[in-house]
Amino acid sequence: LWNSIFWISIYTIINLVMLFIIYIESRDVELSDLEQNIYNMTFKSLEPRVFKKLIDHGSLEELQPEVVLVTSNSDLDSLMLVVEGEAEVVLKHGEHLIIPTGGFIGEQSFITGGKTSADVTTGKEAAKIIRWNSEALRKHLAGKEVLKDNLDLIFTADLIHKLRDMEEDIDEIRHSQDLKIS
């Protein structure tokens, strides 16, 4: 009889622990106002709990104006997201582009593992960014294919937005040159 009581007690304890874990995981996630803004701006495709774990891997930094974030043709060990303010990109040919709030910095290097292709600084005003260590983020994403795929879609959307902005800037330059010629 004691043998049965022992095993029933073990199973009961295991079930109670599992119920407690399910309860903890099913509670609503509390996001701060800043986290909620970031979630709404960039990460809406993720579940709030997954987003919270992702955001907790990063560190929030408040930066002064014109702080160098990335230098061209270098290895970048972090992925950044502009949370407030903007960043300025200087391409190889001298063109200046703006990364607005909600834009990523270093996502191309993060995706490819290659060197950076431009210089990036904070804009003319102070900015807030979230910085993730690339290796720590890759370890967090290891084995989480759905999260990895969702982040790839978020990065792709950001890159498309940047390309469209570049195309609009090029069209404006062409249009202004056409006006000067006529």
N, C-alpha and C positions, 0 to 999 in steps of 0.2 A: 504494500500500500504506500509506503514512504517513497518508493521509486516513482510511482505515478504522481504523487503530490509534488515531488521535486520537478519533474518534467512539465507538469501543468503550470507550476510557478515560473519556470524559465520561459515558456511560451507566452504567459501572461505579461511578464516583464518586457519581452521583445515586442509584443503587440502594443503595450502602453508607450514604449519609446517610439515606435513607428507612428502611432497616433499623434504624439507630441511633435514629431518632425513634420508631419502633414499639416498640423495646425499652424506651426511656425511659418511654413512655406506658403500657406494659403492666406495669411494676413495681408492686408493692403500695404503697399510700399509707401513710406513717407518720403516725399521729395521736398527739398527746400525750394524756395521761390526761384533761385538761380538754376537749380537742377531741373525744375519744371519748365523754365524758359528754354533751356538747352534741349530738353526732351522734345518739346513742341516744335522747336526750330529745325532740329537735325535728325533726331533719333525716333520719330513717331512710329517707324516700322518695327521697332523692338518692343518687347513686353517691358513694362516698367521695372519689374524685378531684375531682368537681364540688363537693362540700361543702368540700374543702380549699381550692380556689381561691376559693370564696365567703367562707369564714371568714378567709382571708388578706387580703381587702379591708377587713375590719373591724379595730377596735382594742379591746383589752381594757382596761377601766378598773375600778379598785378605788375604790369610793366610800364615804364616811363616812355615818353615819345622817342621815336627813332632808335630803339634798341635793336641791335642785330640779332635776328633769330636763326637765320640760315645763310651760309656763304656758298657761293656757286662752286660746283665741282668738288664737293666734300662729302664724306660719309656722315649721314645724319642718324643719330641714335635715338631720335624721338619723333613722335607724331603729335601734332598740335592742332587745336581747334580754337578759332577766335570766338570768344564768348561775348566780349563787349569791345567796341571800337573797331579798328580795322588794321590790316597789315598791308604793306606796300611791297610789291614784287618788282625787281629790276631784272629784266631779261637780258640775255647775252648781247642783243643789238641795241640796248639802251631804252627799250620801251618800258613804261611804268604801268603796272596793273594794280588794282586794288582787290584785296581779299576782304570781303565784308564780314560782318558778324555772322557766324554760322558756317564760315568757310574753313576748310582744312589747310594746314601747312605741312608739307613733307609727306603727303599721302602717296605721291608717285614713288618716292624713295622707299617708303614703307612697303608698298605693293611689290616693287621690282627688286628691292634690295640694292639698287644701284646708287650712284652718286647723284647729288642734287644738280639741278639745271639752272638755278637762278639765285640771286641774293634776295633775302626777305628781311624786312625790318618792320617794327611797329610803325604806325602812321604818325601823323603830326600831333596826335593826341595820345594820352595814356590808353592802354588796352589791357584787357584780361584775356588770358588764354588758359586752356587746360592742356597739360603736357603729359603724354604717356611715354614711358620708356619702351622702345620698340621691342626689345627682347622679352621684357616682362609681359607686354601685350600679346606677343606671339605665343608665349607659354600659356597665357590665359585662354587664347583662342584654340590651342591644340586640342583636338578631339571634339570641338564644338562646331561642326560643319555648318549647321543652320545659322548660328551666330556669325560665323566667318562669311557665309554667303550674303547675309543681310548687310554686314559691314561693307562688303565688296560693292553691293548695290548703292549704298550710301556714298561711298567714295566715287563711284562711277557718276552718280547724279551730280556730285560736286565738280568733278572734272568736266562734265558736259556744260554745266553752268559757266565755268571759267572759260571754256572754249568759245561759247556763245558770246561772252563779254569781249573776248579778244577779237572775234569776228566783227562785232559791232564797232569796236575801236578802229579796226582796220578799214571798215567801210567809211567811217567818219573821216579818217585821214585821206582816203582816196577822194571822197566827196570834196573836202576842203582843197585838195590839190587840183581837182578839176575846176573848181571855182577860180582859183588863182590863174590857171592857164587861160580860161575864157575871158 
